Amino acid sequence: MQNVFKEALKAGKPQIGLWLGLCSSYSAELLANSGFDWLLIDGEHAPNNVQTVLTQLQAIAPYRSQPVVRPSWNDPVQIKQLLDIGAQTLLVPMVQNADEARLAVKATRYPPQGIRGVGSALARASRWNRIPDYLQQANDAMCVLVQIETREALKNLPHILEVEGVDGVFIGPADLSADMGFAGNPQHPEVQAAIEQAITQIREAGKAPGILMANEDLAKRYLERGALFVAVGVDTTLLARAADALAARFIDSPVPSVNNNKSVY
């Protein structure tokens, strides 16, 4: 078994990603052809469920882009279902301390290293028991990314980084800025200083730092500081902005007569 995304992080190769919130296998496949290293299927803030995550995993599978799945919470039962349908890399939200990071890791490992339930005969992950020695190989193929989003999590970051099995730490700029008293302003200097300090700490601990940032200058700055997995946009935002811009070009100006336009289609 192989986890291309995990191997790239271990090798220190920056991975550029896109957030998926449309909950559509059709759009997921379209975007899997765009050249991104990874695509985040969001189960926390997008209206996904196990079935919609499954269809997006299936849609992305033939392409180079690697899927990362965010569950709605650090819940071993939900994590078990996501792993069984084929997720190998998880982004676990709102991890506050080392104990919660440890729980996330244990949820992705079969006993005796963890608490993942064994049901591989029913699981797409094992190709319904067609992968030889799946139970023996699966633990090493799992990639656990934990998300820190509060001042408490930042305070506990050194202990979180000591947890074996945590491959990367993702800084959530929206929730972090809100927790710091700057809701809606992740570009506030105090928030930016906290983010950059966290990136440095994570790299120094030998883990992969990650973040979502649609501001191109800031995204490039984080990469220069050592971030290794950076999502640089969100599908819903890309669609909404492009649609708004297209509509405005016609609605805010006179619409040419169709009869006078020989190039209509």
C-alpha positions as CSV (number, residue, x, y, z in Angstrom):
1,M,0.0,0.0,0.0
2,Q,1.1,3.5,-0.8
3,N,0.1,7.0,0.4
4,V,1.6,9.4,-2.1
5,F,0.6,12.5,-0.1
6,K,2.2,11.2,3.1
7,E,5.4,10.3,1.2
8,A,5.6,13.7,-0.3
9,L,5.3,15.4,3.1
10,K,8.0,13.2,4.5
11,A,10.3,14.1,1.6
12,G,9.7,17.8,2.3
13,K,8.0,18.4,-1.1
14,P,5.4,21.3,-0.9
15,Q,1.9,20.2,-1.8
16,I,-0.6,22.7,-3.3
17,G,-4.2,22.0,-2.7
18,L,-7.8,23.1,-3.2
19,W,-10.8,22.9,-0.8
20,L,-13.9,21.1,-2.0
21,G,-17.2,22.2,-0.6
22,L,-19.6,21.5,-3.4
23,C,-20.2,17.9,-2.3
24,S,-20.2,16.8,-5.9
25,S,-18.3,13.9,-7.4
26,Y,-18.7,15.5,-10.8
27,S,-17.0,18.8,-9.8
28,A,-14.5,16.8,-7.7
29,E,-13.4,14.9,-10.9
30,L,-13.3,18.1,-12.9
31,L,-11.0,19.6,-10.3
32,A,-8.9,16.5,-10.0
33,N,-7.8,17.3,-13.6
34,S,-6.6,20.8,-12.7
35,G,-3.2,19.9,-11.5
36,F,-3.5,20.3,-7.7
37,D,-1.4,18.0,-5.5
38,W,-4.3,17.4,-3.1
39,L,-8.0,18.1,-2.8
40,L,-9.7,18.5,0.6
41,I,-13.1,16.9,0.9
42,D,-14.7,18.9,3.7
43,G,-17.0,17.1,6.1
44,E,-17.0,19.8,8.8
45,H,-18.4,22.9,7.1
46,A,-19.8,21.4,3.8
47,P,-23.0,19.3,3.8
48,N,-21.1,16.0,3.1
49,N,-21.9,12.6,4.5
50,V,-20.2,9.2,4.2
51,Q,-21.9,8.5,0.9
52,T,-21.0,11.8,-0.7
53,V,-17.4,11.5,0.5
54,L,-17.3,8.0,-1.0
55,T,-18.4,9.2,-4.4
56,Q,-15.8,12.0,-4.4
57,L,-13.1,9.6,-3.4
58,Q,-14.1,7.4,-6.3
59,A,-14.2,10.3,-8.7
60,I,-10.7,11.5,-7.7
61,A,-9.1,8.1,-7.6
62,P,-8.0,7.8,-11.3
63,Y,-6.1,11.1,-11.2
64,R,-2.8,12.5,-9.8
65,S,-4.5,14.7,-7.1
66,Q,-4.6,13.1,-3.7
67,P,-7.7,13.2,-1.5
68,V,-7.6,14.5,2.0
69,V,-10.8,14.1,4.1
70,R,-11.9,16.3,7.0
71,P,-14.4,14.7,9.3
72,S,-16.8,16.9,11.2
73,W,-15.2,16.1,14.5
74,N,-12.5,14.0,16.2
75,D,-14.9,11.0,16.4
76,P,-13.5,7.5,16.2
77,V,-16.8,6.1,14.9
78,Q,-16.9,8.6,12.0
79,I,-13.2,8.2,11.3
80,K,-13.7,4.4,11.1
81,Q,-16.3,4.9,8.4
82,L,-14.2,7.3,6.4
83,L,-11.2,4.9,6.5
84,D,-13.3,2.0,5.4
85,I,-14.5,3.8,2.3
86,G,-10.9,4.5,1.3
87,A,-9.7,7.7,3.0
88,Q,-6.0,7.4,3.9
89,T,-5.3,11.0,4.9
90,L,-7.5,12.8,7.4
91,L,-7.5,16.4,8.6
92,V,-9.0,16.2,12.1
93,P,-10.5,19.6,13.2
94,M,-10.3,21.4,16.5
95,V,-7.5,19.4,18.2
96,Q,-6.7,21.2,21.4
97,N,-4.1,19.1,23.1
98,A,-1.9,16.0,23.0
99,D,-4.6,13.7,24.3
100,E,-6.9,14.7,21.5
101,A,-4.1,14.3,19.0
102,R,-3.4,10.8,20.4
103,L,-7.1,9.9,20.1
104,A,-7.1,10.9,16.4
105,V,-4.0,8.7,15.7
106,K,-5.5,5.7,17.6
107,A,-8.7,6.0,15.6
108,T,-6.8,5.4,12.4
109,R,-4.8,2.3,13.7
110,Y,-5.9,-1.3,14.0
111,P,-5.2,-2.9,17.4
112,P,-3.0,-3.3,19.2
113,Q,-1.6,0.2,18.1
114,G,-5.1,1.7,18.0
115,I,-8.9,1.3,18.2
116,R,-10.0,1.1,14.6
117,G,-12.6,-1.6,14.2
118,V,-11.9,-4.5,11.9
119,G,-14.4,-4.9,9.0
120,S,-12.2,-5.1,6.0
121,A,-14.5,-7.6,4.2
122,L,-17.0,-4.8,3.9
123,A,-14.5,-2.1,3.1
124,R,-13.6,-0.4,-0.1
125,A,-10.2,0.5,1.6
126,S,-9.2,-3.2,1.4
127,R,-10.8,-3.7,-1.9
128,W,-13.1,-6.0,-0.1
129,N,-10.2,-8.1,1.2
130,R,-8.5,-8.3,-2.2
131,I,-5.5,-6.4,-1.0
132,P,-3.1,-9.0,0.5
133,D,-2.2,-8.4,4.2
134,Y,-4.3,-5.2,4.3
135,L,-4.7,-5.4,8.0
136,Q,-0.9,-5.6,8.4
137,Q,-0.2,-2.7,6.0
138,A,-3.0,-0.3,6.7
139,N,-1.5,1.4,9.8
140,D,1.6,2.6,8.0
141,A,-0.4,4.0,5.1
142,M,-2.5,6.3,7.3
143,C,-1.6,10.0,7.4
144,V,-3.0,12.0,10.3
145,L,-3.1,15.8,10.1
146,V,-4.4,17.6,13.2
147,Q,-5.9,21.1,13.0
148,I,-5.1,23.7,15.6
149,E,-7.5,26.6,15.7
150,T,-7.3,28.3,19.1
151,R,-4.9,30.0,21.5
152,E,-5.2,26.9,23.8
153,A,-4.1,24.7,20.9
154,L,-1.1,27.0,20.1
155,K,-0.1,26.9,23.8
156,N,-0.2,23.1,23.7
157,L,1.5,22.8,20.3
158,P,4.8,21.5,21.6
159,H,3.0,18.6,23.3
160,I,0.9,17.9,20.2
161,L,4.0,17.7,18.1
162,E,5.4,15.0,20.4
163,V,2.6,12.7,19.6
164,E,3.7,9.7,17.6
165,G,1.7,9.2,14.4
166,V,0.9,12.9,13.9
167,D,2.2,13.6,10.4
168,G,1.3,17.2,10.1
169,V,-0.4,20.1,11.8
170,F,-2.8,22.4,10.0
171,I,-3.3,25.9,11.2
172,G,-7.0,27.1,10.9
173,P,-6.7,30.8,10.2
174,A,-10.5,31.6,10.4
175,D,-11.2,30.0,13.8
176,L,-7.8,31.1,15.2
177,S,-8.4,34.7,14.3
178,A,-11.8,34.6,15.9
179,D,-10.4,33.0,19.0
180,M,-7.8,35.7,19.2
181,G,-10.4,38.4,19.0
182,F,-10.1,39.3,15.3
183,A,-13.0,37.4,13.8
184,G,-13.1,37.7,10.0
185,N,-9.6,39.2,9.9
186,P,-7.0,36.4,9.7
187,Q,-4.6,38.9,8.1
188,H,-4.3,40.9,11.4
189,P,-0.6,41.3,12.4
190,E,-1.1,39.4,15.6
191,V,-2.7,36.4,13.9
192,Q,-0.1,36.4,11.2
193,A,2.7,36.4,13.8
194,A,1.1,33.4,15.5
195,I,0.7,31.6,12.3
196,E,4.3,32.1,11.2
197,Q,5.6,31.1,14.7
198,A,3.5,27.9,14.5
199,I,4.9,27.1,11.1
200,T,8.4,27.4,12.4
201,Q,7.7,25.2,15.4
202,I,6.0,22.5,13.4
203,R,8.9,22.3,10.9
204,E,11.5,22.3,13.7
205,A,9.7,19.3,15.2
206,G,10.0,17.4,11.9
207,K,6.3,17.6,11.1
208,A,4.5,19.1,8.1
209,P,2.8,22.5,8.6
210,G,-0.3,23.2,6.6
211,I,-2.8,26.0,6.1
212,L,-5.7,27.3,3.8
213,M,-5.0,30.7,2.4
214,A,-6.6,32.2,-0.7
215,N,-4.5,35.3,-0.6
216,E,-1.8,34.5,-3.1
217,D,0.9,36.7,-1.4
218,L,0.3,35.2,2.0
219,A,0.1,31.6,0.6
220,K,3.5,32.1,-1.0
221,R,4.9,33.6,2.2
222,Y,3.8,30.6,4.2
223,L,5.5,28.3,1.6
224,E,8.6,30.3,2.0
225,R,8.4,30.0,5.8
226,G,8.3,26.2,5.4
227,A,4.6,25.3,5.1
228,L,4.4,22.0,3.2
229,F,0.7,21.5,2.4
230,V,-1.1,24.7,1.5
231,A,-4.7,25.0,0.1
232,V,-4.8,28.1,-2.1
233,G,-8.5,28.3,-2.9
234,V,-12.0,26.9,-2.3
235,D,-14.2,25.5,-5.1
236,T,-17.4,27.3,-3.9
237,T,-15.5,30.7,-3.9
238,L,-14.0,30.1,-7.3
239,L,-17.4,29.3,-8.8
240,A,-19.2,32.2,-7.0
241,R,-16.7,34.8,-7.9
242,A,-16.5,33.7,-11.6
243,A,-20.3,33.7,-11.9
244,D,-20.6,37.1,-10.2
245,A,-18.0,38.6,-12.5
246,L,-19.6,37.1,-15.6
247,A,-23.1,38.3,-14.7
248,A,-21.8,41.8,-13.9
249,R,-20.3,42.2,-17.3
250,F,-23.7,41.9,-18.8
251,I,-26.1,43.1,-16.2
252,D,-24.2,46.3,-15.4
253,S,-23.9,47.2,-19.1
254,P,-26.3,47.2,-22.1
255,V,-26.8,43.7,-23.4
256,P,-26.1,43.6,-27.2
257,S,-28.9,42.6,-29.5
258,V,-28.7,38.9,-30.5
259,N,-29.7,39.8,-34.0
260,N,-26.6,42.1,-34.4
261,N,-24.2,39.5,-33.1
262,K,-23.1,36.9,-35.7
263,S,-20.9,35.1,-33.2
264,V,-23.6,34.0,-30.8
265,Y,-23.5,30.4,-29.5
